[in-house]
Amino acid sequence: MDAAAATGDVLAALAPSWSAAVVLVSYLAYLAAAGALLPGKLVAGAVLPDSSRLHYRCNGLLSLLLLLGLSTLGVYMGWMTPTVVADRGLELLSTTLIFSVIVSFLLYYTGLRSRHQSSSLKPHATGSFIEDWWFGVQLNPHFMGVDLKFFFIRAGMMAWLFINLSLLAKSYLAGSVNRAVILYQFFCGWYIIDYFIHEEFMTSTFILHFFFLPVIFRWDIIAERLGFMLVFGDLVFIPFTFTIQGWWLLGNKVELPLLASVANCIIFLIGYLVFRGANKQKHLFKKDPKAPIWGKPPKVVGGKLLVSGYWGIARHCNYLGDLLLALSFSLPCGASSVIPYFYPTYLLILLIWRERRDEARCSEKYKDIWAEYCKLVPWRILPYVY
């Protein structure tokens, strides 16, 4: 009876509501207005097949800080509670899922009706409804001047932070904030804010992955069309699964020893330095192949493959940084349950799968150049191990 009652409570909490819809629509409306009106660096994206280039206004950090300020003011004035998101977590989950489905159908319908011939807006329909709805029809659809692909990933990353902050407020009011909660919140907060500080890197190198057996979701701002796969990944998967650790800590008290906390900080720091450093080096190399790496001229194989800096240590060293960061987000939860380790576990499986696929693709593309590169950089992800 208790299990049945608990199941009933969860199903009742999952029911979408108009109040959750208001929160979601208000949030997205703010991001659209802030993205269009706030100042920001205009960054040229990658060259598309028709030789055109999109330009992105990278004002995500300013948009985030302003929203934090407005939210703080709202809480201070009594217009909202700091736990509004945590209190309506399941409602927001189901409401956002429904919104993602509706948006995906609209993208499919408008994409098929498009008569544009540009690479961004030209319809790429296969004739299969499921495939076209799932993967999308257009490369870079717009709505009222808003690049939706860029917009949705920004919305997902910010939502990750705001769900965590709401969970932190709920923990504080319950008197359960401790070292484990602080470490988790600090690591995620640092990562997300750093993402927006370096938002321009995303326009040329950012790839995000979503993994559900047996399907791989690959988010690539350059190559992927916008359909349900990416809309769901950005608006639902990122904010509602990347915060599993926060939800778990809300209901489970973890007393983290000092030594374990220090080790956790070291893992986070190493992961951050490798992840951010490797991606930054690749971004700068793409912009200027002669830009120095670690104070020295870059070493390049075949004029194409960077063998300096982090890229001379392992062929996919950015994956190592990503994995260490994911692990550091979960370690504050202790070892009593596997639930908080969903993120690093799925990421490990996914990145090994992707690394194997990348190796095969690069071997076919670069041939002898790739073979020479592999001799110079023998390790795939973790030096002396793999």
C-alpha positions as CSV (number, residue, x, y, z in Angstrom):
1,M,0.0,0.0,0.0
2,D,2.9,2.4,0.8
3,A,4.5,1.7,-2.5
4,A,1.2,2.2,-4.4
5,A,0.6,5.5,-2.5
6,A,4.2,6.7,-3.2
7,T,3.7,5.9,-6.9
8,G,0.4,7.8,-6.9
9,D,2.1,10.8,-5.3
10,V,4.8,10.8,-8.0
11,L,2.3,10.5,-10.8
12,A,0.2,13.4,-9.3
13,A,3.3,15.5,-9.0
14,L,4.2,14.8,-12.6
15,A,1.0,16.3,-13.9
16,P,1.7,19.4,-15.9
17,S,0.2,22.6,-14.5
18,W,-0.6,26.1,-15.7
19,S,1.7,27.6,-13.0
20,A,4.6,25.5,-14.3
21,A,3.8,26.6,-17.9
22,V,3.9,30.3,-16.7
23,V,7.4,29.7,-15.1
24,L,8.7,28.1,-18.3
25,V,7.3,30.6,-20.7
26,S,8.4,33.5,-18.6
27,Y,11.9,32.1,-18.4
28,L,12.1,31.5,-22.2
29,A,10.6,35.0,-22.9
30,Y,13.2,36.6,-20.7
31,L,16.1,34.8,-22.5
32,A,14.8,35.8,-25.9
33,A,14.5,39.4,-24.9
34,A,17.8,39.5,-23.1
35,G,19.6,37.7,-26.0
36,A,18.3,40.3,-28.5
37,L,18.7,43.5,-26.4
38,L,21.7,43.1,-24.1
39,P,25.1,44.0,-25.5
40,G,27.5,41.2,-26.4
41,K,30.4,40.2,-28.6
42,L,29.3,39.3,-32.1
43,V,31.0,36.1,-33.1
44,A,31.1,34.5,-36.5
45,G,30.2,30.9,-36.6
46,A,31.6,28.1,-38.8
47,V,31.4,28.4,-42.6
48,L,28.3,26.6,-43.9
49,P,28.1,24.5,-47.1
50,D,26.9,27.5,-49.1
51,S,29.8,29.6,-47.8
52,S,27.6,31.7,-45.6
53,R,28.3,32.2,-41.8
54,L,25.9,32.8,-39.0
55,H,26.8,35.4,-36.4
56,Y,26.1,34.8,-32.7
57,R,25.6,37.5,-30.0
58,C,27.5,36.1,-27.1
59,N,25.8,37.9,-24.2
60,G,24.9,34.7,-22.2
61,L,27.0,35.7,-19.1
62,L,25.3,39.1,-19.0
63,S,21.9,37.5,-19.5
64,L,22.6,35.1,-16.7
65,L,23.8,37.7,-14.2
66,L,20.9,40.0,-14.9
67,L,18.5,37.0,-14.4
68,L,20.2,36.2,-11.1
69,G,19.8,39.8,-10.0
70,L,16.1,40.0,-11.0
71,S,15.4,36.7,-9.3
72,T,17.1,37.9,-6.1
73,L,15.0,41.1,-6.3
74,G,11.9,39.0,-6.8
75,V,12.7,36.9,-3.7
76,Y,13.5,40.0,-1.6
77,M,10.3,41.8,-2.6
78,G,8.2,38.6,-1.9
79,W,7.1,38.2,-5.6
80,M,8.5,34.7,-5.7
81,T,10.0,32.0,-3.4
82,P,13.6,30.8,-3.9
83,T,12.4,27.2,-3.9
84,V,9.8,27.7,-6.7
85,V,11.7,25.5,-9.1
86,A,12.5,22.8,-6.6
87,D,8.9,22.7,-5.3
88,R,7.6,22.2,-8.8
89,G,10.4,20.1,-10.2
90,L,8.2,17.2,-11.6
91,E,5.6,19.6,-12.8
92,L,8.2,21.6,-14.7
93,L,9.7,18.3,-16.1
94,S,6.4,17.2,-17.6
95,T,5.5,20.7,-18.8
96,T,8.9,21.2,-20.5
97,L,8.6,17.7,-22.1
98,I,5.2,18.6,-23.6
99,F,6.6,22.0,-24.7
100,S,9.5,20.2,-26.4
101,V,7.1,17.9,-28.3
102,I,5.0,20.9,-29.5
103,V,8.0,22.9,-30.6
104,S,9.3,19.9,-32.5
105,F,6.1,19.5,-34.4
106,L,6.1,23.3,-35.2
107,L,9.7,23.0,-36.4
108,Y,8.8,20.0,-38.6
109,Y,5.8,21.8,-40.1
110,T,7.4,25.1,-40.8
111,G,10.6,23.5,-42.0
112,L,8.8,21.5,-44.7
113,R,7.1,24.7,-45.9
114,S,10.3,26.7,-46.1
115,R,11.3,27.8,-49.6
116,H,14.6,29.2,-48.5
117,Q,17.7,27.9,-50.3
118,S,20.3,28.9,-47.8
119,S,22.1,26.2,-45.8
120,S,20.6,27.3,-42.6
121,L,16.9,27.3,-43.7
122,K,16.7,25.0,-46.7
123,P,14.6,21.9,-45.8
124,H,16.4,18.6,-45.6
125,A,13.5,16.2,-45.6
126,T,14.0,12.4,-46.0
127,G,10.3,11.7,-46.5
128,S,10.1,9.8,-43.2
129,F,8.0,11.6,-40.7
130,I,9.6,10.0,-37.7
131,E,13.2,10.7,-38.9
132,D,12.4,14.2,-40.0
133,W,10.6,15.1,-36.7
134,W,13.2,13.4,-34.6
135,F,16.4,14.8,-36.3
136,G,14.9,18.0,-37.7
137,V,14.4,19.5,-41.1
138,Q,16.3,22.7,-41.0
139,L,19.9,23.3,-39.9
140,N,19.4,26.7,-38.1
141,P,15.7,27.6,-37.9
142,H,14.9,31.1,-36.6
143,F,11.8,32.5,-34.8
144,M,11.4,36.3,-34.7
145,G,15.1,36.7,-35.4
146,V,16.1,34.2,-32.7
147,D,18.5,31.4,-33.7
148,L,16.7,28.6,-32.0
149,K,19.6,26.1,-31.8
150,F,21.8,28.6,-30.0
151,F,18.9,29.8,-27.9
152,F,17.8,26.3,-26.6
153,I,21.3,25.2,-25.5
154,R,21.6,28.5,-23.6
155,A,18.3,27.9,-22.0
156,G,19.2,24.4,-20.9
157,M,22.6,25.4,-19.4
158,M,21.0,28.3,-17.4
159,A,18.2,26.1,-16.2
160,W,20.8,23.6,-14.9
161,L,22.1,26.4,-12.7
162,F,18.8,27.7,-11.5
163,I,17.4,24.3,-10.6
164,N,20.6,23.8,-8.5
165,L,20.2,27.1,-6.8
166,S,16.6,26.4,-6.0
167,L,17.6,23.0,-4.5
168,L,20.3,24.9,-2.5
169,A,17.7,27.3,-1.1
170,K,15.4,24.4,-0.2
171,S,18.4,22.7,1.6
172,Y,19.2,25.9,3.4
173,L,15.6,26.3,4.6
174,A,15.6,22.7,5.8
175,G,18.9,23.3,7.6
176,S,20.7,20.5,5.7
177,V,23.4,22.5,3.9
178,N,26.7,20.9,4.6
179,R,30.1,20.4,3.0
180,A,28.8,17.9,0.4
181,V,26.1,20.3,-0.7
182,I,28.5,23.2,-0.9
183,L,31.0,21.3,-3.0
184,Y,28.4,20.0,-5.4
185,Q,26.9,23.5,-5.9
186,F,30.3,25.2,-6.2
187,F,31.6,22.7,-8.8
188,C,28.5,22.9,-11.0
189,G,28.1,26.6,-10.6
190,W,31.8,27.2,-11.6
191,Y,31.4,25.0,-14.6
192,I,28.2,26.6,-15.9
193,I,29.4,30.2,-15.3
194,D,32.7,29.4,-17.0
195,Y,30.7,28.0,-20.0
196,F,29.1,31.4,-20.4
197,I,32.4,33.2,-20.0
198,H,33.7,31.2,-22.9
199,E,30.4,31.0,-24.8
200,E,32.1,32.0,-28.1
201,F,34.0,28.7,-28.1
202,M,30.7,27.0,-28.6
203,T,30.2,28.6,-32.0
204,S,33.0,26.6,-33.5
205,T,33.8,23.6,-31.3
206,F,31.0,22.8,-28.9
207,I,29.6,19.3,-29.1
208,L,27.2,17.9,-26.5
209,H,26.1,14.4,-26.2
210,F,22.9,12.7,-25.0
211,F,22.9,9.0,-24.5
212,F,20.0,6.6,-24.1
213,L,20.6,3.0,-25.0
214,P,20.6,2.1,-27.8
215,V,20.5,5.6,-29.3
216,I,23.2,8.2,-29.3
217,F,22.2,11.9,-29.3
218,R,24.9,14.1,-30.6
219,W,24.5,17.9,-30.3
220,D,26.7,19.8,-32.8
221,I,26.0,23.4,-33.4
222,I,27.6,23.2,-36.9
223,A,26.3,20.0,-38.4
224,E,23.0,18.9,-36.6
225,R,19.6,19.9,-37.7
226,L,17.1,21.1,-35.1
227,G,14.4,18.5,-34.2
228,F,13.0,16.8,-31.2
229,M,16.3,15.1,-30.4
230,L,18.0,18.4,-29.8
231,V,15.1,20.3,-28.3
232,F,14.5,17.6,-25.8
233,G,18.2,17.3,-25.1
234,D,18.6,21.0,-24.4
235,L,15.5,21.7,-22.5
236,V,14.8,18.4,-20.7
237,F,17.9,16.2,-20.6
238,I,20.5,18.8,-19.5
239,P,18.6,20.5,-16.7
240,F,16.7,17.6,-15.3
241,T,19.3,14.8,-15.5
242,F,22.5,16.8,-14.8
243,T,20.9,17.9,-11.5
244,I,20.2,14.3,-10.2
245,Q,23.0,14.8,-7.7
246,G,21.4,17.9,-6.3
247,W,18.0,16.2,-5.9
248,W,19.7,13.2,-4.3
249,L,21.6,15.4,-1.7
250,L,18.3,17.2,-0.9
251,G,16.9,13.9,0.4
252,N,20.1,12.2,1.7
253,K,22.5,13.7,4.2
254,V,26.1,13.0,3.4
255,E,28.9,13.7,5.9
256,L,32.0,14.2,3.7
257,P,35.4,13.8,5.5
258,L,37.9,16.6,5.0
259,L,40.4,14.4,3.2
260,A,37.7,13.3,0.7
261,S,36.7,16.9,0.2
262,V,40.3,17.9,-0.7
263,A,40.6,15.0,-3.1
264,N,37.3,15.9,-4.7
265,C,38.6,19.5,-5.2
266,I,41.8,18.2,-6.8
267,I,39.9,16.0,-9.2
268,F,37.6,19.0,-10.1
269,L,40.6,21.3,-10.6
270,I,42.5,18.9,-12.8
271,G,39.4,18.1,-14.8
272,Y,38.7,21.8,-15.3
273,L,42.2,22.7,-16.4
274,V,42.3,19.8,-18.9
275,F,38.8,20.3,-20.3
276,R,39.0,24.1,-20.6
277,G,42.6,24.2,-21.7
278,A,42.2,21.6,-24.4
279,N,39.1,23.2,-25.9
280,K,40.7,26.6,-25.7
281,Q,43.8,25.4,-27.5
282,K,41.6,23.8,-30.3
283,H,39.5,27.0,-30.7
284,L,42.6,29.2,-30.9
285,F,44.3,26.8,-33.3
286,K,41.2,26.9,-35.6
287,K,41.3,30.8,-35.6
288,D,45.0,31.1,-36.0
289,P,47.1,27.9,-36.8
290,K,50.3,29.8,-35.8
291,A,49.1,31.0,-32.4
292,P,51.6,29.8,-29.7
293,I,50.6,26.8,-27.5
294,W,52.1,26.9,-24.0
295,G,54.5,29.7,-25.2
296,K,55.8,27.8,-28.2
297,P,55.0,27.6,-31.9
298,P,52.4,24.8,-32.4
299,K,53.6,21.5,-33.8
300,V,51.3,20.2,-36.5
301,V,51.2,17.0,-38.5
302,G,50.3,17.2,-42.1
303,G,49.4,20.8,-41.7
304,K,46.1,19.8,-40.1
305,L,46.5,17.9,-36.8
306,L,47.7,19.7,-33.7
307,V,50.3,17.9,-31.7
308,S,51.1,20.6,-29.1
309,G,49.8,21.3,-25.6
310,Y,47.1,19.0,-24.4
311,W,46.7,17.5,-27.9
312,G,50.2,16.2,-27.7
313,I,49.4,14.3,-24.5
314,A,46.3,12.3,-25.6
315,R,44.3,12.3,-28.8
316,H,41.1,13.0,-27.0
317,C,42.4,14.7,-23.8
318,N,39.3,16.9,-23.7
319,Y,37.3,13.8,-23.0
320,L,39.5,13.1,-20.0
321,G,38.7,16.6,-18.6
322,D,35.0,16.1,-19.2
323,L,35.0,12.7,-17.4
324,L,36.9,14.1,-14.4
325,L,34.5,17.0,-14.1
326,A,31.5,14.7,-14.3
327,L,33.0,12.5,-11.5
328,S,33.7,15.6,-9.3
329,F,30.0,16.5,-9.5
330,S,29.0,13.1,-8.1
331,L,31.7,12.5,-5.5
332,P,30.1,14.8,-2.9
333,C,27.2,12.3,-2.8
334,G,29.4,9.7,-1.2
335,A,29.3,6.0,-2.1
336,S,26.1,4.8,-0.6
337,S,24.2,4.8,-3.9
338,V,24.8,4.5,-7.6
339,I,22.0,7.0,-8.4
340,P,24.2,10.1,-8.2
341,Y,26.8,8.5,-10.5
342,F,24.4,8.3,-13.5
343,Y,26.1,11.3,-15.2
344,P,29.8,10.1,-15.1
345,T,28.7,6.5,-15.8
346,Y,26.8,7.3,-19.0
347,L,29.4,9.8,-20.0
348,L,32.2,7.2,-19.7
349,I,30.3,4.7,-21.9
350,L,29.4,7.4,-24.4
351,L,32.8,9.0,-24.7
352,I,34.6,5.6,-25.2
353,W,32.0,4.8,-27.9
354,R,32.5,8.2,-29.5
355,E,36.3,8.0,-29.3
356,R,36.3,4.7,-31.2
357,R,34.0,6.2,-33.8
358,D,36.2,9.3,-34.1
359,E,39.3,7.2,-34.5
360,A,37.8,5.2,-37.4
361,R,36.5,8.4,-39.1
362,C,39.8,10.2,-38.7
363,S,41.8,7.2,-40.0
364,E,39.7,7.1,-43.1
365,K,39.8,10.9,-43.6
366,Y,43.5,11.6,-42.9
367,K,45.0,8.2,-43.8
368,D,48.8,8.3,-43.5
369,I,48.7,11.7,-41.6
370,W,46.5,10.1,-38.9
371,A,48.9,7.1,-38.7
372,E,51.8,9.5,-38.1
373,Y,49.8,11.4,-35.5
374,C,49.0,8.2,-33.6
375,K,52.7,7.3,-33.4
376,L,53.4,10.8,-32.0
377,V,50.4,10.7,-29.6
378,P,49.8,7.0,-28.8
379,W,47.3,7.5,-25.9
380,R,43.6,7.8,-26.7
381,I,42.2,9.5,-23.5
382,L,44.2,8.7,-20.4
383,P,48.0,8.7,-20.8
384,Y,49.7,5.4,-19.9
385,V,46.3,3.7,-19.3
386,Y,44.2,4.0,-22.4
